[in-house]
Every structure is written in structure tokens, then in C-alpha cells.
Amino acid sequence: MAIKGALGGQGIHILIDSGSTHNFVDPGVLKGAESLCELVSNQLIKLATRVTLRTQHMVRGLKWKMCGIEFSADVMIITLGSYDIILGAQWLTTLGPILWDFQQLVTEFQYQDHKILLRGSMKKYIKIIDEKKVKSSPQNSAILMTMQLCSI
């Protein structure tokens, strides 16, 4: 489910993806906040397209807003292309019970004594990315696939 959010006062596109095991952030949205990046042991990431990537960078406790509420999570840094942040099972498991209506594109859960209702975007949106960059990197087959499938 695609959600609009904010990171450092900048509008961002977030994908809440129960099929992703971990959380990810695109390095492009971290510009000016490089000090948040941390070097970690080599992490192996397998995408739905069966492409395997490695990353050695993450941000612990990245803060962003959705519906005016601040959230935080540890995120691995990889080039995403279509989204700025992907929130996977790593984040979803911290929420407790979740009510999800895929037909209406809404999800509801309790967070820090607040009842949160997130409404997915009905608009088609895709970040424009450099075509040469897409063709030069193996993980970008996932970006291309997402670009074709993310009409939400």
C-alpha cells in the first residue's frame, strides 16, 4: 500500500509491503543527513525478482511522519527508484494487531496511544529515474518491475 509521508520536511512516497522482510530507504532522501548513515556488516538482500543485493549501510531510528504522527525504524539503505521508503515486516511486527482493508486501501492500528488510520494513495505515481542508472544496476530489474506494477 502506497502512503504519502514526510521526512525532514520533504514529501516522500512510502510503500508498506508485508512481503518485504526488512525496511529500506533510498539514499536520495538522505541527502544532507549522511551523518545518520552507519556502516554495518555486509547484509544480503533478496528481492522478489530473485535479484540478490548487498548493502553495508543503514540508518538506525530513521524518523518520518505519516498522517502528522512521527514514526521511527531501522532501515537499510538501497536504491529503490519508485519509493523513498519501504516498510516491511520488520516495521509491521512492531505495531501489534492491524486491520487492513485492501479494497478500500486503508489500514488501522494503535500506535503510542493513538488510533492510526492510513489511507493508501489512489494516484499513479512513480519517481522519474535516470534510464542509464536503471540499465546499469542489477537491482533495477526490480525497479522496472515496480514501475510497471505500481498503479495504485
TORNU-779244 format. One record per residue: x, y, z of N, C-alpha, C, O in turn; residue in three letters; residue number from 1. Coordinates in steps of 0.02 Angstrom, whole numbers. Layout:
REM residues N
+--------+--------+--------+--------+--------+--------+--------+--------+--------+--------+--------+--------+--------+-----+
|   n.px |   n.py |   n.pz |  ca.px |  ca.py |  ca.pz |   c.px |   c.py |   c.pz |   o.px |   o.py |   o.pz | residu | num |
+--------+--------+--------+--------+--------+--------+--------+--------+--------+--------+--------+--------+--------+-----+
|      X |      Y |      Z |      X |      Y |      Z |      X |      Y |      Z |      X |      Y |      Z |    Ala | NUM |
...
+--------+--------+--------+--------+--------+--------+--------+--------+--------+--------+--------+--------+--------+-----+
//
This chain:
REM residues 152
+--------+--------+--------+--------+--------+--------+--------+--------+--------+--------+--------+--------+--------+-----+
|   n.px |   n.py |   n.pz |  ca.px |  ca.py |  ca.pz |   c.px |   c.py |   c.pz |   o.px |   o.py |   o.pz | residu | num |
+--------+--------+--------+--------+--------+--------+--------+--------+--------+--------+--------+--------+--------+-----+
|     42 |    -59 |      0 |      0 |      0 |      0 |     44 |     61 |      0 |     90 |     67 |     41 |    Met |   1 |
|     32 |    107 |    -45 |     72 |    168 |    -51 |     41 |    224 |     -9 |    -19 |    236 |    -11 |    Ala |   2 |
|     84 |    256 |     30 |     64 |    310 |     76 |    108 |    370 |     63 |    167 |    363 |     48 |    Ile |   3 |
|     80 |    429 |     70 |    121 |    489 |     68 |    144 |    505 |    139 |    107 |    495 |    187 |    Lys |   4 |
|    205 |    529 |    144 |    232 |    545 |    209 |    279 |    604 |    204 |    281 |    639 |    153 |    Gly |   5 |
|    316 |    616 |    257 |    364 |    671 |    258 |    427 |    649 |    296 |    423 |    613 |    346 |    Ala |   6 |
|    483 |    670 |    270 |    548 |    656 |    301 |    588 |    721 |    299 |    605 |    745 |    245 |    Leu |   7 |
|    604 |    748 |    357 |    641 |    811 |    359 |    606 |    867 |    323 |    638 |    909 |    291 |    Gly |   8 |
|    540 |    870 |    327 |    501 |    922 |    295 |    490 |    912 |    220 |    458 |    953 |    188 |    Gly |   9 |
|    516 |    859 |    193 |    510 |    844 |    121 |    457 |    790 |    112 |    456 |    741 |    149 |    Gln |  10 |
|    413 |    797 |     62 |    363 |    747 |     46 |    396 |    684 |     19 |    442 |    688 |    -23 |    Gly |  11 |
|    374 |    626 |     41 |    403 |    563 |     18 |    347 |    513 |      2 |    290 |    520 |     24 |    Ile |  12 |
|    365 |    463 |    -38 |    320 |    408 |    -54 |    343 |    346 |    -16 |    402 |    326 |    -19 |    His |  13 |
|    297 |    316 |     21 |    312 |    258 |     63 |    272 |    199 |     38 |    213 |    205 |     22 |    Ile |  14 |
|    304 |    141 |     34 |    268 |     80 |     18 |    267 |     37 |     81 |    319 |     19 |    107 |    Leu |  15 |
|    207 |     20 |    104 |    200 |    -27 |    159 |    191 |    -95 |    126 |    141 |   -107 |     92 |    Ile |  16 |
|    240 |   -139 |    138 |    244 |   -201 |    100 |    253 |   -260 |    147 |    308 |   -273 |    172 |    Asp |  17 |
|    199 |   -296 |    160 |    203 |   -354 |    205 |    245 |   -411 |    175 |    262 |   -458 |    210 |    Ser |  18 |
|    261 |   -406 |    111 |    303 |   -457 |     79 |    377 |   -444 |     87 |    418 |   -487 |     71 |    Gly |  19 |
|    396 |   -385 |    110 |    466 |   -369 |    123 |    483 |   -388 |    195 |    445 |   -372 |    241 |    Ser |  20 |
|    539 |   -421 |    204 |    558 |   -440 |    272 |    585 |   -381 |    312 |    577 |   -378 |    373 |    Thr |  21 |
|    618 |   -333 |    277 |    651 |   -278 |    311 |    626 |   -210 |    286 |    584 |   -207 |    241 |    His |  22 |
|    653 |   -158 |    316 |    637 |    -89 |    297 |    695 |    -62 |    256 |    753 |    -78 |    268 |    Asn |  23 |
|    679 |    -20 |    207 |    730 |      8 |    162 |    718 |     82 |    151 |    661 |    105 |    153 |    Phe |  24 |
|    772 |    119 |    139 |    767 |    189 |    122 |    811 |    202 |     61 |    866 |    173 |     56 |    Val |  25 |
|    788 |    244 |     17 |    827 |    264 |    -42 |    877 |    317 |    -20 |    859 |    363 |     16 |    Asp |  26 |
|    941 |    310 |    -40 |    991 |    359 |    -18 |    976 |    430 |    -41 |   1000 |    478 |    -10 |    Pro |  27 |
|    937 |    438 |    -93 |    920 |    505 |   -118 |    883 |    548 |    -68 |    890 |    609 |    -69 |    Gly |  28 |
|    843 |    517 |    -24 |    806 |    557 |     25 |    847 |    573 |     87 |    825 |    609 |    132 |    Val |  29 |
|    908 |    545 |     91 |    952 |    558 |    148 |   1002 |    614 |    135 |   1044 |    628 |    178 |    Leu |  30 |
|    998 |    645 |     76 |   1045 |    699 |     60 |   1044 |    752 |    115 |    990 |    776 |    135 |    Lys |  31 |
|   1102 |    770 |    139 |   1108 |    818 |    194 |   1104 |    786 |    262 |   1114 |    819 |    313 |    Gly |  32 |
|   1090 |    721 |    264 |   1085 |    685 |    328 |   1131 |    624 |    327 |   1117 |    574 |    360 |    Ala |  33 |
|   1186 |    630 |    290 |   1233 |    574 |    284 |   1261 |    551 |    351 |   1282 |    494 |    359 |    Glu |  34 |
|   1261 |    596 |    400 |   1288 |    578 |    466 |   1245 |    525 |    501 |   1268 |    493 |    548 |    Ser |  35 |
|   1184 |    516 |    477 |   1140 |    465 |    506 |   1160 |    395 |    483 |   1144 |    346 |    517 |    Leu |  36 |
|   1195 |    390 |    426 |   1213 |    325 |    397 |   1266 |    291 |    440 |   1313 |    322 |    465 |    Cys |  37 |
|   1258 |    226 |    447 |   1303 |    186 |    487 |   1329 |    128 |    445 |   1291 |     96 |    409 |    Glu |  38 |
|   1392 |    114 |    451 |   1422 |     57 |    417 |   1408 |     -6 |    459 |   1422 |     -7 |    519 |    Leu |  39 |
|   1381 |    -58 |    428 |   1365 |   -120 |    463 |   1396 |   -178 |    424 |   1420 |   -169 |    368 |    Val |  40 |
|   1395 |   -237 |    453 |   1421 |   -295 |    417 |   1379 |   -306 |    354 |   1321 |   -287 |    350 |    Ser |  41 |
|   1411 |   -336 |    305 |   1380 |   -347 |    240 |   1312 |   -383 |    248 |   1309 |   -438 |    276 |    Asn |  42 |
|   1259 |   -352 |    223 |   1192 |   -380 |    227 |   1170 |   -404 |    158 |   1177 |   -368 |    108 |    Gln |  43 |
|   1146 |   -465 |    154 |   1122 |   -493 |     91 |   1047 |   -484 |     87 |   1010 |   -502 |    132 |    Leu |  44 |
|   1024 |   -455 |     32 |    953 |   -441 |     22 |    930 |   -476 |    -42 |    961 |   -468 |    -94 |    Ile |  45 |
|    876 |   -514 |    -37 |    849 |   -547 |    -96 |    783 |   -515 |   -113 |    737 |   -514 |    -73 |    Lys |  46 |
|    778 |   -489 |   -174 |    718 |   -455 |   -197 |    667 |   -506 |   -223 |    684 |   -563 |   -237 |    Leu |  47 |
|    605 |   -483 |   -230 |    552 |   -526 |   -257 |    569 |   -550 |   -327 |    545 |   -603 |   -348 |    Ala |  48 |
|    610 |   -513 |   -362 |    629 |   -532 |   -430 |    685 |   -583 |   -430 |    711 |   -601 |   -483 |    Thr |  49 |
|    705 |   -606 |   -371 |    759 |   -654 |   -360 |    829 |   -624 |   -370 |    878 |   -660 |   -369 |    Arg |  50 |
|    832 |   -559 |   -379 |    896 |   -525 |   -381 |    922 |   -519 |   -310 |    885 |   -503 |   -264 |    Val |  51 |
|    986 |   -534 |   -301 |   1017 |   -529 |   -235 |   1062 |   -468 |   -233 |   1102 |   -456 |   -279 |    Thr |  52 |
|   1055 |   -428 |   -180 |   1095 |   -367 |   -170 |   1132 |   -371 |   -105 |   1115 |   -411 |    -61 |    Leu |  53 |
|   1183 |   -331 |    -99 |   1219 |   -324 |    -36 |   1218 |   -250 |    -16 |   1223 |   -206 |    -59 |    Arg |  54 |
|   1213 |   -238 |     48 |   1220 |   -170 |     73 |   1259 |   -172 |    138 |   1257 |   -221 |    175 |    Thr |  55 |
|   1295 |   -119 |    150 |   1334 |   -113 |    212 |   1315 |    -49 |    249 |   1352 |    -26 |    293 |    Gln |  56 |
|   1259 |    -20 |    231 |   1239 |     44 |    261 |   1167 |     41 |    285 |   1123 |     12 |    253 |    His |  57 |
|   1157 |     71 |    343 |   1090 |     76 |    370 |   1083 |    140 |    411 |   1133 |    174 |    426 |    Met |  58 |
|   1022 |    156 |    427 |   1007 |    211 |    473 |    967 |    181 |    530 |    915 |    150 |    520 |    Val |  59 |
|    992 |    190 |    590 |    955 |    167 |    649 |    908 |    222 |    672 |    929 |    280 |    679 |    Arg |  60 |
|    846 |    204 |    684 |    798 |    253 |    710 |    782 |    310 |    663 |    773 |    367 |    684 |    Gly |  61 |
|    777 |    295 |    598 |    756 |    347 |    550 |    687 |    371 |    569 |    642 |    331 |    582 |    Leu |  62 |
|    677 |    437 |    569 |    613 |    466 |    588 |    579 |    495 |    526 |    610 |    530 |    486 |    Lys |  63 |
|    514 |    481 |    519 |    473 |    508 |    465 |    403 |    517 |    492 |    386 |    493 |    546 |    Trp |  64 |
|    361 |    552 |    454 |    291 |    564 |    476 |    242 |    535 |    425 |    253 |    538 |    364 |    Lys |  65 |
|    189 |    509 |    451 |    130 |    489 |    412 |     70 |    514 |    451 |     66 |    504 |    512 |    Met |  66 |
|     24 |    547 |    417 |    -36 |    574 |    450 |    -18 |    619 |    509 |    -55 |    622 |    558 |    Cys |  67 |
|     37 |    654 |    505 |     57 |    700 |    558 |     88 |    667 |    619 |    107 |    702 |    666 |    Gly |  68 |
|     93 |    601 |    620 |    122 |    564 |    676 |    192 |    543 |    658 |    204 |    519 |    603 |    Ile |  69 |
|    239 |    552 |    705 |    308 |    533 |    692 |    318 |    459 |    708 |    297 |    434 |    760 |    Glu |  70 |
|    350 |    424 |    662 |    369 |    354 |    670 |    444 |    349 |    664 |    477 |    395 |    640 |    Phe |  71 |
|    471 |    293 |    687 |    543 |    281 |    677 |    555 |    206 |    669 |    518 |    165 |    696 |    Ser |  72 |
|    608 |    191 |    633 |    627 |    120 |    622 |    698 |    118 |    596 |    724 |    167 |    568 |    Ala |  73 |
|    730 |     61 |    605 |    794 |     49 |    574 |    781 |     31 |    501 |    736 |     -7 |    485 |    Asp |  74 |
|    822 |     59 |    456 |    813 |     48 |    384 |    880 |     35 |    351 |    930 |     65 |    369 |    Val |  75 |
|    880 |    -12 |    303 |    940 |    -24 |    263 |    938 |     22 |    203 |    884 |     37 |    176 |    Met |  76 |
|    996 |     44 |    181 |   1000 |     91 |    126 |   1013 |     54 |     61 |   1066 |     23 |     52 |    Ile |  77 |
|    965 |     58 |     15 |    974 |     32 |    -53 |    937 |     78 |   -101 |    889 |    112 |    -82 |    Ile |  78 |
|    958 |     79 |   -163 |    924 |    119 |   -213 |    857 |     85 |   -228 |    854 |     28 |   -249 |    Thr |  79 |
|    803 |    123 |   -217 |    736 |     95 |   -226 |    704 |    116 |   -292 |    670 |     76 |   -323 |    Leu |  80 |
|    714 |    177 |   -312 |    686 |    200 |   -375 |    615 |    226 |   -369 |    605 |    286 |   -372 |    Gly |  81 |
|    566 |    182 |   -360 |    496 |    203 |   -361 |    471 |    231 |   -295 |    423 |    270 |   -294 |    Ser |  82 |
|    501 |    213 |   -241 |    480 |    236 |   -175 |    540 |    263 |   -137 |    597 |    247 |   -152 |    Tyr |  83 |
|    525 |    304 |    -87 |    579 |    332 |    -45 |    593 |    287 |     14 |    650 |    280 |     36 |    Asp |  84 |
|    540 |    256 |     41 |    547 |    209 |     97 |    502 |    149 |     84 |    446 |    156 |     59 |    Ile |  85 |
|    527 |     90 |    100 |    485 |     30 |    101 |    484 |      5 |    173 |    537 |     -7 |    203 |    Ile |  86 |
|    425 |     -1 |    200 |    416 |    -27 |    268 |    391 |    -99 |    262 |    337 |   -112 |    237 |    Leu |  87 |
|    432 |   -145 |    286 |    416 |   -216 |    281 |    394 |   -245 |    347 |    375 |   -209 |    394 |    Gly |  88 |
|    396 |   -312 |    351 |    375 |   -348 |    411 |    415 |   -326 |    472 |    389 |   -328 |    528 |    Ala |  89 |
|    477 |   -305 |    463 |    518 |   -281 |    519 |    481 |   -224 |    556 |    482 |   -222 |    617 |    Gln |  90 |
|    450 |   -179 |    520 |    412 |   -124 |    550 |    342 |   -146 |    569 |    318 |   -130 |    623 |    Trp |  91 |
|    309 |   -183 |    525 |    239 |   -203 |    537 |    232 |   -244 |    602 |    182 |   -237 |    637 |    Leu |  92 |
|    282 |   -285 |    617 |    277 |   -327 |    678 |    281 |   -286 |    742 |    265 |   -311 |    796 |    Thr |  93 |
|    302 |   -223 |    738 |    305 |   -181 |    798 |    238 |   -150 |    814 |    230 |   -119 |    867 |    Thr |  94 |
|    189 |   -156 |    769 |    126 |   -121 |    776 |     73 |   -160 |    815 |     23 |   -131 |    836 |    Leu |  95 |
|     82 |   -225 |    823 |     30 |   -265 |    855 |    -25 |   -280 |    804 |    -12 |   -283 |    744 |    Gly |  96 |
|    -87 |   -289 |    828 |   -142 |   -305 |    781 |   -154 |   -249 |    731 |   -153 |   -189 |    748 |    Pro |  97 |
|   -165 |   -269 |    668 |   -176 |   -221 |    614 |   -240 |   -241 |    578 |   -250 |   -300 |    561 |    Ile |  98 |
|   -283 |   -193 |    565 |   -343 |   -204 |    525 |   -327 |   -175 |    456 |   -309 |   -116 |    450 |    Leu |  99 |
|   -333 |   -216 |    404 |   -314 |   -194 |    337 |   -370 |   -209 |    288 |   -393 |   -266 |    284 |    Trp | 100 |
|   -392 |   -158 |    253 |   -444 |   -166 |    202 |   -412 |   -150 |    134 |   -404 |    -92 |    117 |    Asp | 101 |
|   -395 |   -202 |     97 |   -361 |   -192 |     34 |   -407 |   -162 |    -20 |   -383 |   -128 |    -65 |    Phe | 102 |
|   -471 |   -176 |    -14 |   -518 |   -148 |    -64 |   -523 |    -72 |    -56 |   -525 |    -36 |   -106 |    Gln | 103 |
|   -524 |    -48 |      5 |   -528 |     24 |     18 |   -459 |     57 |     25 |   -454 |    118 |     31 |    Gln | 104 |
|   -406 |     16 |     25 |   -338 |     39 |     36 |   -330 |     79 |    100 |   -304 |    135 |    100 |    Leu | 105 |
|   -353 |     49 |    155 |   -343 |     80 |    221 |   -316 |     28 |    269 |   -329 |    -32 |    263 |    Val | 106 |
|   -276 |     52 |    316 |   -252 |     10 |    369 |   -259 |     47 |    435 |   -250 |    108 |    438 |    Thr | 107 |
|   -274 |     11 |    487 |   -287 |     41 |    552 |   -249 |      2 |    606 |   -249 |    -59 |    606 |    Glu | 108 |
|   -218 |     39 |    652 |   -181 |      8 |    707 |   -172 |     58 |    763 |   -182 |    118 |    753 |    Phe | 109 |
|   -154 |     34 |    822 |   -139 |     77 |    880 |    -64 |     91 |    879 |    -24 |     46 |    867 |    Gln | 110 |
|    -46 |    153 |    893 |     25 |    172 |    896 |     32 |    227 |    948 |      5 |    281 |    941 |    Tyr | 111 |
|     69 |    213 |   1000 |     82 |    261 |   1055 |     17 |    296 |   1077 |     13 |    357 |   1077 |    Gln | 112 |
|    -31 |    257 |   1096 |    -96 |    281 |   1120 |   -137 |    320 |   1068 |   -184 |    355 |   1086 |    Asp | 113 |
|   -119 |    315 |   1005 |   -157 |    346 |    951 |   -187 |    291 |    907 |   -154 |    241 |    893 |    His | 114 |
|   -249 |    301 |    886 |   -278 |    258 |    835 |   -257 |    287 |    768 |   -276 |    343 |    751 |    Lys | 115 |
|   -219 |    250 |    729 |   -193 |    274 |    665 |   -233 |    243 |    608 |   -244 |    182 |    607 |    Ile | 116 |
|   -255 |    285 |    562 |   -289 |    261 |    502 |   -250 |    289 |    443 |   -250 |    349 |    430 |    Leu | 117 |
|   -218 |    244 |    406 |   -180 |    263 |    347 |   -221 |    247 |    286 |   -248 |    192 |    279 |    Leu | 118 |
|   -225 |    295 |    241 |   -262 |    286 |    179 |   -212 |    284 |    121 |   -174 |    331 |    111 |    Arg | 119 |
|   -213 |    230 |     83 |   -168 |    222 |     27 |   -186 |    270 |    -29 |   -243 |    291 |    -37 |    Gly | 120 |
|   -135 |    288 |    -68 |   -145 |    334 |   -124 |   -180 |    298 |   -181 |   -163 |    241 |   -198 |    Ser | 121 |
|   -228 |    331 |   -211 |   -262 |    304 |   -269 |   -230 |    329 |   -334 |   -249 |    308 |   -388 |    Met | 122 |
|   -182 |    374 |   -327 |   -150 |    403 |   -386 |    -94 |    358 |   -410 |    -65 |    319 |   -372 |    Lys | 123 |
|    -81 |    362 |   -475 |    -23 |    328 |   -502 |     36 |    376 |   -494 |     35 |    431 |   -520 |    Lys | 124 |
|     87 |    354 |   -459 |    147 |    396 |   -455 |    209 |    353 |   -455 |    213 |    302 |   -421 |    Tyr | 125 |
|    256 |    378 |   -493 |    320 |    344 |   -499 |    373 |    398 |   -502 |    366 |    446 |   -540 |    Ile | 126 |
|    425 |    391 |   -463 |    479 |    439 |   -468 |    514 |    429 |   -535 |    524 |    373 |   -557 |    Lys | 127 |
|    533 |    483 |   -566 |    570 |    479 |   -628 |    643 |    465 |   -611 |    673 |    500 |   -570 |    Ile | 128 |
|    671 |    414 |   -641 |    740 |    397 |   -627 |    779 |    394 |   -692 |    751 |    385 |   -746 |    Ile | 129 |
|    843 |    402 |   -686 |    888 |    404 |   -744 |    890 |    335 |   -777 |    907 |    286 |   -746 |    Asp | 130 |
|    871 |    333 |   -841 |    867 |    269 |   -878 |    934 |    234 |   -880 |    937 |    172 |   -875 |    Glu | 131 |
|    989 |    271 |   -886 |   1056 |    240 |   -888 |   1070 |    206 |   -821 |   1100 |    152 |   -819 |    Lys | 132 |
|   1049 |    237 |   -766 |   1059 |    209 |   -700 |   1021 |    143 |   -693 |   1046 |     95 |   -665 |    Lys | 133 |
|    959 |    143 |   -719 |    917 |     83 |   -716 |    950 |     25 |   -751 |    952 |    -31 |   -725 |    Val | 134 |
|    977 |     37 |   -811 |   1006 |    -17 |   -851 |   1073 |    -41 |   -824 |   1094 |    -97 |   -839 |    Lys | 135 |
|   1107 |      0 |   -784 |   1174 |    -17 |   -762 |   1177 |    -57 |   -696 |   1231 |    -78 |   -676 |    Ser | 136 |
|   1121 |    -67 |   -664 |   1123 |    -98 |   -598 |   1076 |   -158 |   -594 |   1019 |   -153 |   -618 |    Ser | 137 |
|   1098 |   -214 |   -565 |   1057 |   -274 |   -565 |    992 |   -267 |   -525 |    942 |   -298 |   -542 |    Pro | 138 |
|    993 |   -227 |   -471 |    932 |   -221 |   -432 |    879 |   -183 |   -469 |    820 |   -184 |   -449 |    Gln | 139 |
|    898 |   -148 |   -522 |    850 |   -107 |   -557 |    799 |   -146 |   -597 |    749 |   -118 |   -620 |    Asn | 140 |
|    809 |   -211 |   -606 |    756 |   -251 |   -636 |    696 |   -249 |   -590 |    639 |   -251 |   -614 |    Ser | 141 |
|    707 |   -245 |   -525 |    652 |   -238 |   -477 |    620 |   -170 |   -484 |    559 |   -164 |   -479 |    Ala | 142 |
|    660 |   -118 |   -497 |    632 |    -51 |   -507 |    587 |    -51 |   -568 |    532 |    -24 |   -566 |    Ile | 143 |
|    611 |    -80 |   -623 |    571 |    -82 |   -683 |    506 |   -120 |   -672 |    453 |    -99 |   -696 |    Leu | 144 |
|    510 |   -175 |   -636 |    451 |   -215 |   -622 |    403 |   -174 |   -581 |    343 |   -174 |   -594 |    Met | 145 |
|    428 |   -139 |   -530 |    385 |    -97 |   -488 |    354 |    -42 |   -529 |    295 |    -26 |   -520 |    Thr | 146 |
|    392 |    -13 |   -575 |    366 |     41 |   -616 |    307 |     16 |   -657 |    260 |     54 |   -670 |    Met | 147 |
|    309 |    -46 |   -679 |    255 |    -72 |   -720 |    195 |    -93 |   -678 |    139 |    -92 |   -702 |    Gln | 148 |
|    207 |   -111 |   -615 |    154 |   -140 |   -575 |    125 |    -93 |   -522 |     77 |   -112 |   -489 |    Leu | 149 |
|    154 |    -33 |   -513 |    133 |      5 |   -454 |     76 |     53 |   -466 |     72 |    104 |   -432 |    Cys | 150 |
|     33 |     40 |   -512 |    -27 |     81 |   -521 |    -74 |     67 |   -463 |   -106 |     15 |   -460 |    Ser | 151 |
|    -77 |    114 |   -417 |   -116 |    105 |   -356 |   -169 |    157 |   -349 |   -207 |    156 |   -301 |    Ile | 152 |
+--------+--------+--------+--------+--------+--------+--------+--------+--------+--------+--------+--------+--------+-----+
//
